[in-house]
């Protein structure tokens, strides 16, 4: 169950707009203010909350999501499937990962937070529809924040990273979530100190298992 939606529901954001700051949300849920802000933006984009000058309000879709997610989680625990494992398929990228991960600013910050210099390019995987709840569960965790930076031309936003492993690889990897992306909600990006696609001889459409 999405703990942020549950918090808003408990505070009756289903009946009237709730005035609450991202700092208050972070303190209530044990997450950073930055992560709380990002989660609110994602929920709004998904049509699960509405924000106005009066506050935050849950949509009917968000209440349905809570009920469906609860049912799915209950089935998972009933079958003792406790490991959080994402199953997806390789999809083509837009070249954004290669561009950004080639930048010195990001490489240095990723090395500091994750302990490796990333290969300049991401592996993009599309998550199966019935496993989207796992992505939501991951995004409720506090991420490792790869701080953005500025150069003389523009600003580059933060990246949110979650350490993970990929079946078939010994090297540690990470799921990254940019603040802005052109990918769909069902696509996630993986980084690693090597070319994942080449090492595992993957092509578009191949299956990938990611453990978080």
WOPE-V757482 format. One record per pair of residues at least 12 apart in sequence whose C-alpha atoms are under 10 Angstrom apart, sorted by the first residue. I is the first residue (numbers start at 1). J is the second residue. Records with the same first field share a line. If there is no record, write none. Layout:
# WOPE-V757482
I=J, J
This chain:
# WOPE-V757482
1=65, 66, 67, 68, 69, 70, 71, 72, 73, 74, 133, 136, 137, 140
2=62, 65, 66, 69, 70, 133, 136, 137, 139, 140
3=29, 66, 136, 137, 140
4=25, 26, 28, 29, 36, 39, 40, 43, 140
5=39, 40, 43, 48, 49, 57, 58, 62, 63, 65, 66
6=62, 63, 66
7=25, 28, 29
8=20, 25, 49, 56, 57, 58
9=57, 58, 62, 63, 66
12=57, 58
13=49, 50, 55, 56, 57, 58, 59
14=49, 56, 57, 58, 59, 60, 62, 63
15=57, 58, 59
16=54, 55, 56, 57, 58
17=50, 51, 52, 53, 54, 55, 56, 57, 58
18=51, 52, 54, 55, 56, 57, 58
19=51, 52, 53, 54, 55, 56, 57
20=55, 56
21=33, 36, 37, 55, 56
22=34, 35, 36, 37, 38, 39, 40
23=35, 36, 37
24=36
25=37, 40
26=142
29=140, 141, 142
30=141, 142
31=140, 141, 142, 143
32=141, 142, 143, 145
34=142, 143, 145, 158, 160
35=139, 140, 141, 142, 143, 144, 145, 160
36=140, 142
38=139, 160, 179
39=136, 139, 140
40=56
41=179
42=139, 179, 185
43=58, 62
44=56, 57, 58, 59, 62
45=185
46=61, 62, 185
47=59, 60, 61, 62
48=60, 61, 62, 63, 64, 65
49=61, 62, 63
65=133
68=133
69=132, 133, 134, 136
70=133
72=130, 131, 133
73=133, 134
83=211, 212
84=131, 134, 135, 137, 138, 210, 211, 212
85=131, 134, 135, 164, 165, 166, 209, 210, 211, 212
86=125, 126, 127, 128, 131, 132, 133, 134, 135, 166, 208, 209, 210, 211, 212
87=125, 126, 127, 128, 129, 130, 131, 132, 134, 207, 208, 209, 210, 211
88=124, 125, 126, 127, 128, 129, 131, 186, 187, 188, 205, 206, 207, 208, 209, 210
89=124, 125, 126, 127, 128, 187, 202, 203, 204, 205, 206, 207, 208, 209
90=123, 124, 125, 126, 127, 187, 188, 197, 202, 203, 204, 205, 206, 207, 208
91=123, 124, 125, 126, 187, 188, 203, 204, 205, 206, 207
92=122, 123, 124, 125, 126, 203, 204, 205
93=121, 122, 123, 124, 125, 182, 183, 187, 189, 204
94=122, 124, 182, 183
95=120, 121, 122
96=120, 121, 122, 181, 182
97=119, 120, 121, 122, 123, 124, 178, 189, 190, 191
98=118, 119, 120, 121, 122
99=120, 121
100=120, 121, 122, 156
101=117, 118, 119, 120, 121, 122, 191
102=118, 119, 120, 121
103=120
105=146, 147, 148, 149, 150, 151, 156
106=118, 146, 147, 148, 149, 156, 157, 158, 159
107=119, 120, 146
108=146
109=145, 146, 147, 148, 149, 159
110=144, 145, 146, 147, 159, 161, 191
111=146, 193
112=146
113=144, 145, 146, 147, 161
114=144, 145, 146, 161, 162, 163, 172, 173, 174, 192
115=172, 173, 193
116=171, 172, 173, 191, 192, 193, 194
117=191, 192, 193, 194
118=173, 174, 190, 191, 192, 193, 194, 195
119=191, 192, 193, 194, 195, 196
120=191, 192, 193, 194, 195
121=189, 190, 191, 192, 193, 194, 195, 196, 197
122=175, 176, 188, 189, 190, 191, 192, 194, 195, 196, 197
123=175, 188, 189, 190, 191, 192, 195, 196, 197, 202
124=175, 183, 187, 188, 189, 190, 191, 197, 204
125=186, 187, 188, 189, 190, 204, 205, 206, 207, 208, 209, 210
126=183, 184, 185, 186, 187, 188, 189, 205, 207, 208
127=185, 186, 187, 188, 207, 208
128=186, 187
129=186
131=186
132=185, 186, 187
134=212
135=185, 186, 187, 188
138=162, 175, 212
139=160, 161, 162, 177
141=162
142=160, 161, 162
143=159, 160, 161, 162, 163, 175, 176, 177
144=159, 160, 161, 162, 163, 174, 176
145=158, 159, 160, 161, 162, 176, 177
146=158, 159, 160, 161, 176, 177, 178
147=159, 160
148=179
156=178, 179, 180
157=178, 179, 180
158=177, 178, 179, 180
159=176, 177, 178, 179, 180
160=174, 175, 176, 177, 178, 179
161=173, 174, 175, 176, 177, 178, 189, 190, 191
162=174, 175, 176, 177, 190, 212
163=175, 176, 190, 191, 211, 212
164=190, 191, 192, 210, 211, 212
165=190, 192, 209, 210, 211, 212
166=190, 192, 196, 200, 208, 209, 210, 211, 212
167=200, 208, 209, 210, 211
168=196, 199, 200, 208, 209, 210
169=192, 196, 199, 200
171=192, 193, 194, 196
172=191, 192, 193, 194
173=190, 191, 192, 193, 194, 196, 210, 211, 212
174=189, 190, 191, 192, 193, 210, 211, 212
175=188, 189, 190, 191, 192, 210, 212
176=188, 189, 190, 191
177=189, 190
190=210
